[in-house]
Amino acid sequence: MKPGKVALLRFPHANLVTGKLRPVLLIAQVPGPYSDWLVAMVSTNLEQALPKFDEVITRQDYDFAASGLKETSVIRIGRLAVVEAELLLGEIGEISNERLNRIQKHIVDWIMGAQDPRSEV
């Protein structure tokens, strides 16, 4: 596994109840002795996408076929989780390095306060 891969996971809801099986993007492996990953939820509910914050990947994008996604989807940058690698149920694809770098930058800007996703709605 490596950053940029798309895998399957029963993504937890915000109240920690186990959610449905869905794709997630591997953002970064968590430092330390464990095999935990920071992941972002992927959804086909495009109306949830925050403009200029979340990342939409469409069938027309050059890295769509390699992503393993079946439909236009939104990578929900504000829907992150840290999960054990053992919970990831296999890789289905990979996004481009350019897209991964853009997503990682949005996460850093958001955490550092340089970007407020609420102001983009």
N, C-alpha and C positions, 0 to 999 in steps of 0.2 A: 504494500500500500504506500501511496505517496500523495502529497497535496495535489489537488486538481482532479483526483479520481472521483467518480460518482459511484456510490455504493447504495445498498438497500438497508434500511433500519426501521424498526418500529419506533418512530420519533415520538418522544414524550410530549404531552401537553404541558402548558405552563404550570399546571397544578401537579405535575409529575405522574399523572395517570398515563399509562402506556397508550400511545396512539396507534394509528394504522400504519401498515408497511408502506414506506414511501422512499423515494430517492433522497439522498443527502450528498452534499459536496464536502469532501475532505479538505479542510482549510489548512490545518497544521497539526502535527503530532505534538502532544503536550510534553514539555520537558520533564525529565525524571525517569525513574526506573520502570514506569508502567507503560503499557501500550495504548494509552488513551489518545483520542483524537478530538479536536475541535471541529465540529461539523455545522453546516448550514442546511436548513430544511429547503427542499425543492417542492414546488406545488404547481399544479396546472390551473389554480384559481388566480388568473391574471389580475382580477379586480383587487386583489390584496397587495399588488406591487406598489411600492412607494416610488414615485418618479424621482430620478436622479439619485436614488439610493439603492434599491434592489436591482438585481440583474436579470433581465429577461433574455432568454435564449429561444430563438425561433428556428423553424425549419430552413429559413433562408440563410442563417448564419453558417459560416464555413466550418465551425467546429460542432454543429448540431449532430451530425451523423455519428461522430466519434463519441459524443456524450452518452449514448445509449438511451437517451430519453425518447419517448414515443410521441410526445406532443409538445407544442410550445409551452414553456414552463418559466416560472419565476424562481430565482434563487433568493430566498428570503434572508437578507443579510442580518436583519434584526432578530431572526429566529435561530439562535445558536444553541448548541449543547455540547457538553463534553461527555463522550461515551467510551466505554472499553472497546478495543478493537474486536473482541470476541462477539460483541453484539451486532457488528456489521455483517450483513448476510450476503456478502459477495459484491464484487465490483461489476458495474454494468457498462462503464465507459469512462471518458475523461474529457475535460474541457481544455481549451487552449491555455498556454502559459500567459498570454496577454489578458485573457478574461480573468484568470486566477489572480494575476497581479492587480487588476482593477478592483476586484472584490476585496482582496486583502487591504488595499489602500482605503477603500470605503469603510472597512471595519476600523482601521487605525484612526482615520479622520473622525469617525463617530465617537470612538472611545476617548480621543483626545479633545473632543469638544469643537473640532473644526467644522463639523457637519451635524446639523440637527435634523434628523429625518422627519420630525413632526412639522417642520416648516416647509417641507416639500409636498405635503398632501394638498 
